[in-house]
Amino acid sequence: MEEGVRVTGSMIQAYMICARQTWLISRQVYPGQDNVYLEIGRLISEESYQRERKEVRIDNLLIDLVRKEGSKNMVVGEVKKTSRAEEAARLQLAFYLYELYQMGIEAEGELLYPEEKRKEKVLLDEEMYKKVAKIKESIFNLIMKSTPPEPQRIPRCGKCSYAELCWA
């Protein structure tokens, strides 16, 4: 990859839903922060799991929470409002595990859905490792383009904080 260009966890999640949003994120074009769905997500993240270590930055990763289990197991958690975009959330968390592994840190992942009162373990096995590497390469190729992909109307557009950038 070119020097200075980095794929992030947010890009992974966005890419699984909308490539245009990923391209916009790569250009640091962010939606208005007053979007009600962004506010709800922030509130859930702040109010849930208060005993955990939150928003831990490791290199270019911003991980929702981190805890130690036992004497040496590190668990990284990703908090989501709902499981509606579960595969995107799973791959975002797998990306964090992938990047940590590249740094020599082995960890387990946990997707956390406090509103649904459930959690899901995510492990970086060989299949997931390859999947993350392939998606990361696809995102890199996308963000190296000088123009964004054309907007595609999908069911998620109605609640998307980037909708004005696509449909205004």
Buried (B, 14 or more C-beta within 10 A) or exposed (E): EEEEEBBBBBBBBBBBBBBBBBBBBBEEEEBEEEBEEBEEBEEBBEEBBEEBEBEBEBEEBEBBBBBEEEEEEBBBBBBBBEBEBBEBBBBBBBBBBBBBBEEEEEBBBBBBBBEEEEEBEBEBEEEBBEBBEEBBEBBBEBBEEEEBBEBEEEEBBEEBBBBEBBEE
